[in-house]
């Protein structure tokens, strides 16, 4: 027997260190070649680290939440001498697969292999009996005392989701119920019982990245927020008409693609809002391209996938790209290129958007546009009280490089386009 040390591989793109999000194995567990050992996070992309050998876990090099440098010890496996001698590399490697289809045809039936795209890294591995789930789902299952092997997965390639856990819990709860006579007493006892429980939740993985990003933005950027009211009655009528006419063929539109079109046009007059500020170098870079980040809530936390070159897309192309990116982010399939490069961001909570907000700028950008809830209410028009659909735009700016007047004029330009939607299509 010998000890095989697996070190953190270089996964490219100049990354010097990663955060260990979760272990997939335990000390003493036997692992097979290509079995996933751990999930690590680089920026906002999660990468799976496979085993290059067959062996038994002798020790784990770190705890979830710790940062591991490339080349640092990740895990030690006890392996047979022959197996260790045959290993092509003395450390774990993430292998680039330029032609996955060729590998599939040569090595195994397609049903036995999966390919995970993580940007510049493509991981080819043989499917094992171990259930596939995100670190957040695994933590929740552990807290609920659920064995993931017992939960049917409805996600891509059988991936277990939070909804699958909910369905499992609901199904299991139907197996037994308290006697009807005691039900009210139990409910009253639970409703008014003292509660003393505490739960310490490590801030790791994506949640740590979000915390670091928000802290950096608020620490480095002097924010100011400008709120303006918009009458969106006409643009909502246009949206309804377009959906009725083209929804079945081109897909249905939300307000966001129309707002994106308004932003593309308004930024031509106010390019200082479509910029990034390198405050270390003291350089503001203004962009001709409009790469719009769309703040998206996922089970793991807030992510900002990017619609690149919104200026070159029509309404339906922007809508389709928003949907595709949101689905990829929520399923944990978004790659690095889809989560970077934004020049300005939109944030929206939809029907929960409230009356106003103070959105945090996505550093190093200099502006973010927040969409609030649409409310139908009485408004005076031409000395007559009429019902109109009203919505606030709550937008924040970096006051170091965007003057208050420029910010106000930019938002007023957005308002003008939204209130007269025909101007979105006239140049």
Residue pairs with C-beta under 8 A, 6 or more apart in sequence:
1 78
1 79
1 80
1 81
2 78
2 79
2 80
2 81
2 84
3 58
3 76
3 77
3 78
3 79
4 53
4 55
4 76
4 77
4 78
4 79
4 84
4 87
4 90
5 73
5 75
5 76
5 90
5 91
6 37
6 49
6 51
6 52
6 73
6 74
6 75
6 76
6 77
6 91
6 92
7 71
7 72
7 73
7 74
7 91
7 92
8 18
8 40
8 49
8 68
8 69
8 70
8 71
8 72
8 73
8 74
8 92
9 49
9 70
9 91
9 92
9 93
9 94
10 70
10 71
11 18
11 42
11 47
11 70
11 94
11 118
11 120
11 121
12 120
12 121
13 42
13 119
13 120
13 336
15 42
15 43
15 70
16 69
16 70
17 67
17 68
17 69
17 70
18 40
18 41
18 42
18 47
18 67
18 68
18 70
19 40
19 41
19 65
19 66
19 67
19 68
19 204
19 205
19 208
19 209
20 38
20 39
20 40
20 62
20 63
20 64
20 65
20 66
20 67
20 68
20 74
21 38
21 39
21 40
21 41
21 46
21 64
21 135
21 204
21 205
22 38
22 39
22 64
22 135
22 138
22 139
22 205
23 37
23 38
23 60
23 64
24 35
24 36
24 37
24 38
24 39
24 48
24 130
25 31
25 35
25 37
25 38
25 57
25 75
26 57
27 57
27 58
27 59
27 60
28 56
28 57
29 56
29 57
30 54
30 55
30 56
30 57
31 37
31 51
31 54
31 55
31 56
31 57
31 77
32 51
32 54
32 128
33 51
33 52
33 53
33 54
33 126
34 50
34 51
34 125
34 126
34 128
35 50
35 51
35 125
35 128
35 130
36 48
36 49
36 50
36 51
36 125
36 128
36 130
37 49
37 50
37 51
37 74
37 75
37 92
38 48
38 49
38 74
38 75
39 46
39 47
39 48
39 49
39 135
40 46
40 47
40 49
40 68
41 47
41 205
41 206
41 209
42 336
43 209
43 336
43 339
43 340
44 206
44 209
44 303
44 334
44 336
44 339
45 118
45 119
45 334
45 335
45 336
45 339
46 118
46 134
46 135
46 205
46 206
46 332
47 94
47 118
47 121
47 123
48 116
48 123
48 125
49 74
49 92
49 94
50 92
50 94
50 123
50 125
51 77
51 92
52 87
52 88
52 89
52 92
52 93
53 77
53 79
53 83
53 84
53 87
54 79
54 80
54 83
55 77
55 78
55 79
55 80
55 83
56 77
56 78
56 79
57 75
57 76
57 77
57 78
58 76
58 77
58 78
59 75
59 76
60 75
61 68
61 72
61 73
61 74
61 75
61 76
62 68
62 74
64 135
64 202
64 204
64 205
65 202
65 203
65 204
65 205
65 208
68 74
71 91
74 92
94 121
94 123
95 122
95 123
95 124
96 121
96 122
97 103
97 115
97 122
97 123
97 124
100 115
100 122
100 124
103 113
103 124
104 110
104 113
107 113
108 126
111 127
112 126
112 127
113 124
113 125
113 126
113 127
114 124
114 125
114 127
114 157
115 122
115 123
115 124
116 122
116 123
116 125
117 333
117 335
118 335
118 336
119 335
119 336
119 337
120 336
127 157
129 149
131 148
131 149
131 151
131 153
131 158
131 160
132 153
132 155
132 157
132 158
132 159
132 160
133 141
133 148
133 153
133 159
133 160
133 161
134 159
134 299
134 300
134 332
135 205
135 300
136 162
136 205
136 299
136 300
137 148
137 160
137 161
137 162
137 165
137 299
138 148
140 162
140 165
141 147
141 148
141 151
141 160
141 165
144 165
144 169
146 165
146 168
146 169
148 160
150 168
151 160
151 164
151 165
151 168
152 160
152 164
152 168
153 159
153 160
153 161
153 164
154 160
154 161
154 163
154 164
155 161
155 164
155 331
156 331
156 333
159 331
159 332
161 299
162 299
178 186
203 211
205 300
206 300
206 301
206 303
207 300
207 301
209 301
210 301
210 302
213 362
213 363
214 360
216 363
217 360
217 361
217 362
217 363
218 360
220 279
220 363
221 361
221 363
221 366
221 398
221 400
222 398
222 399
222 400
223 358
223 360
223 361
223 396
223 397
223 398
223 399
224 396
224 397
224 399
224 404
224 407
225 357
225 358
225 359
225 394
225 395
225 396
225 397
226 394
226 395
226 396
226 397
226 404
226 407
226 408
226 411
227 356
227 392
227 393
227 394
227 395
228 392
228 393
228 395
228 408
228 411
228 412
228 415
229 390
229 391
229 392
230 390
230 391
230 392
230 393
230 414
230 415
230 418
230 419
231 379
231 388
231 389
231 390
231 418
231 419
232 255
232 374
232 389
232 390
232 391
232 418
232 419
233 388
233 389
234 419
234 420
234 421
235 255
235 258
235 418
235 419
235 421
236 255
236 374
236 389
238 258
238 421
239 253
239 254
239 255
239 258
242 253
242 315
243 252
243 253
246 316
247 253
250 316
251 316
251 319
251 320
251 323
252 319
253 315
253 316
253 319
254 319
254 322
255 371
255 374
256 294
256 318
256 319
256 322
256 346
256 348
256 371
257 315
257 316
257 318
257 319
257 322
258 315
258 418
258 421
258 424
259 346
259 369
259 371
259 414
259 418
260 292
260 307
260 310
260 318
260 346
261 315
261 318
261 417
261 424
262 413
262 414
262 417
262 418
262 424
263 290
263 292
263 310
263 344
263 346
263 369
263 414
264 290
264 310
264 311
265 413
265 417
265 423
265 424
265 427
266 410
266 413
266 414
266 417
267 273
267 274
267 290
267 344
267 410
269 410
269 413
270 406
270 409
270 410
270 413
271 286
271 287
272 284
272 286
272 366
272 401
272 402
272 406
273 344
273 366
273 367
273 397
273 402
273 406
273 407
273 410
274 286
274 287
274 290
274 343
274 344
274 367
275 284
275 285
275 286
275 287
275 343
275 365
275 366
275 367
275 401
276 284
276 285
276 287
276 343
276 364
276 365
276 366
277 283
277 284
277 285
277 364
277 366
277 398
277 400
277 401
278 284
278 285
278 364
279 364
279 400
284 366
284 401
287 343
289 308
289 309
289 311
289 343
290 309
290 310
290 311
290 343
290 344
291 306
291 307
291 308
291 309
291 310
291 341
291 342
291 343
291 344
292 306
292 307
292 310
292 342
292 343
292 344
292 345
292 346
293 304
293 305
293 306
293 307
293 342
293 344
293 345
293 346
293 362
293 365
294 304
294 305
294 306
294 307
294 322
294 325
294 326
294 345
294 346
295 302
295 303
295 304
295 345
295 346
295 347
295 348
295 362
296 302
296 303
296 304
296 305
296 325
296 326
296 329
296 330
298 329
298 330
298 332
299 330
300 332
303 329
303 334
303 339
304 339
304 342
304 345
304 362
305 325
305 326
305 328
305 329
305 334
305 338
305 339
306 325
306 338
306 339
306 340
306 341
306 342
307 313
307 318
307 321
307 322
307 325
308 341
310 318
313 321
325 334
325 338
328 334
328 335
328 338
329 338
329 339
342 362
342 365
343 365
344 365
344 367
344 368
344 369
345 361
345 362
345 365
345 367
345 368
345 369
346 368
346 369
346 370
346 371
347 357
347 359
347 368
347 369
347 370
347 371
348 370
348 371
349 357
349 373
350 373
351 373
352 373
353 370
353 371
353 372
353 373
354 372
354 373
355 372
355 373
355 375
355 392
356 372
356 392
356 394
357 370
357 372
357 394
358 394
358 396
359 368
359 369
359 370
359 394
359 395
359 396
360 368
360 396
361 367
361 368
361 396
361 397
361 398
362 368
365 398
366 397
366 398
366 401
366 402
367 395
367 396
367 397
367 398
367 402
367 407
367 410
368 395
368 396
369 393
369 395
369 411
369 414
370 393
370 394
370 395
370 396
371 391
371 393
372 391
372 392
372 393
372 394
373 391
374 389
374 390
374 391
375 389
375 390
375 391
376 387
376 388
376 389
376 390
377 387
377 388
377 390
378 385
378 386
378 387
378 388
379 385
379 386
379 387
379 388
379 390
380 386
381 388
393 411
393 414
393 415
395 407
395 410
395 411
397 407
416 423
417 423
417 424
